[in-house]
Amino acid sequence: MSGFIGQANTEPFILSNDGFFPDIDAEALRASVRLNGDVSDLRLETSIINAMLSTNRELASRKANWQAAGHDTLAEVDPSEIGGKNGLEQIYTRAIQALVAAELAERYRSFDATNSATRQADDLRPTADDYRRDHRHAVRDLLGIAHATVELI
C-alpha cells in the first residue's frame, strides 16, 4: 500500500445569502481556514449553509432593528472599511468561517484508526472549541455586546 490518499478536485463557488448579510466565497473560506481537497465541495457547501442559517438566526432580531433604521444591507449599518472591505461584513464572514471550521474539525479528524490518530483527534478537539469561541466572539461583536459576562456574587 502506497499511503497515498487522493484529494477531490475543488471548484470555486459563492453561496448567496439573504440579501442583507454578505455572500460567502467558498474559495476564500478554504484559504482562510486551510481546507484542502479532503473536504468536498458538496460537504463544504452544506457546512457553509448550516453556518449561515445558524448565524443569521442568531442575528435575526438585530437585523430587524437595522432594517427598521433604514439599512438594506449589513455594509450600510457602518460603512467603515479595513483593507478595502466593510468591517461588519468581515466580522460576519469571520463568524461563518469559524463555525464551518469548527464543524469540519470535528468531522474530519483522520482517516487513520490507530492510536496516533486518536491522539491527533484529541489534539483537534480544542481547535474545534477555539473555532466555536471565535464564532461566538464575532456574533457578539455584531450584536454589540461584550465577549464575556462577569457578575459579582
C-alpha positions, 0 to 999 in steps of 0.5 A, spaced: 500 500 500 502 506 497 499 511 503 497 515 498 490 518 499 487 522 493 484 529 494 477 531 490 478 536 485 475 543 488 471 548 484 470 555 486 463 557 488 459 563 492 453 561 496 448 567 496 445 569 502 439 573 504 440 579 501 442 583 507 448 579 510 454 578 505 455 572 500 460 567 502 466 565 497 467 558 498 474 559 495 476 564 500 473 560 506 478 554 504 484 559 504 482 562 510 481 556 514 486 551 510 481 546 507 484 542 502 481 537 497 479 532 503 473 536 504 468 536 498 465 541 495 458 538 496 460 537 504 463 544 504 457 547 501 452 544 506 457 546 512 457 553 509 449 553 509 448 550 516 453 556 518 449 561 515 442 559 517 445 558 524 448 565 524 443 569 521 438 566 526 442 568 531 442 575 528 435 575 526 432 580 531 438 585 530 437 585 523 430 587 524 432 593 528 437 595 522 432 594 517 427 598 521 433 604 521 433 604 514 439 599 512 438 594 506 444 591 507 449 589 513 455 594 509 450 600 510 449 599 518 457 602 518 460 603 512 467 603 515 472 599 511 479 595 513 483 593 507 478 595 502 472 591 505 466 593 510 468 591 517 461 588 519 461 584 513 468 581 515 466 580 522 460 576 519 464 572 514 469 571 520 463 568 524 461 563 518 468 561 517 469 559 524 463 555 525 464 551 518 471 550 521 469 548 527 464 543 524 469 540 519 474 539 525 470 535 528 468 531 522 474 530 519 479 528 524 483 522 520 482 517 516 487 513 520 484 508 526 490 507 530 492 510 536 496 516 533 490 518 530 486 518 536 491 522 539 491 527 533 483 527 534 484 529 541 489 534 539 483 537 534 478 537 539 480 544 542 481 547 535 474 545 534 472 549 541 477 555 539 473 555 532 466 555 536 469 561 541 471 565 535 464 564 532 461 566 538 466 572 539 464 575 532 456 574 533 457 578 539 461 583 536 455 584 531 450 584 536 454 589 540 455 586 546 461 584 550 465 577 549 464 575 556 459 576 562 462 577 569 457 578 575 459 579 582 456 574 587 
